[in-house]
Amino acid sequence: MKRKTVHWGENAPTNKEDSFQKRPKVVLTEEDIIGIKECFTDYIELKYFGMIKTLFNQWEKEHKLGKLLSYVNYQPFYSVLKDKDYSFFCELVSALPERQKFLMVSHNNYDLIKSFIYLSIKDINEEKYNPTQAQKVFDTLLNINPTTIIEVIENFLNEQREHHPNAVEILHNDLQAILSSNTISKNINSVHEDNAFLEKNAKDEVEVYIKEKEEKSTILTLKLKNNEQIEIKKSEQKWQDLVSEECSKGRNF
């Protein structure tokens, strides 16, 4: 099969703590560029899911995956969406490591989500909309980060409501159908539970810190008072010793 070449376009923070090792700056080689522009393009075209996942894992281990996908502006994902191969798009997203999924979906102010919504609105207006496939994409995107993605989708739908009221209503209903499913609800609840847990832990840690500080302050105060009393007793004892010494010498004090 003739190779199809697609021309897609192209510091670690300094840590003052000696105990932390700096990650070397990632430099993309010519081989990396060829890999993302040509080999990866072929795998996308032929839908070699196994090879795609292998490449993702290899680049992730080398800390190059995010940089490479950013180099081509995540165009592989846009291309698959544009072809309306939604099932393969969902597989492509699932092949990404968890951290890279959110970087992908949030790239350029969540532009990928907006592109999908634009395509869906266009399909609805042209009566080519496939709700089952669209819901599959929504479900895949929402599972990356439910609370954030829901807000992004709802806000963008509201922006389009004036120009495409019918299409937005259909997409809104499809979104609600997904949100009522157990999977998404559990994910949202899980996020809320995690946030509540972190908030409680943070509050507990602050309370413990304050309590410890108060205890240390109390101990310090007691120590100071104790030291003061010891010094007073030492002074009194010294005075008594001096008086006794003078008396023994026959001096009338």
Secondary structure, DSSP 8 states (H G I E B T S, - for coil): -----------------TTS---------HHHHHIIIIIHHHHHHHT-HHHHHHHHHHHHHTT-HHHHHHHTTTHHHHHHHHTT-HHHHHHHHHTS-HHHHHHHHHHHHHHHHHHHHHHHHHHHHTT---HHHHHHHHHHHHTTSHHHHHHHHHHHHHHHTTT-HHHHHHHHHHHHHHHTSHHHHHHHHHHHHHHHHHHHHHHHHHHHHHHHHHHHHHHHHHHHHHHHHHHHHHHHHHHHHHHHHHHHTT---
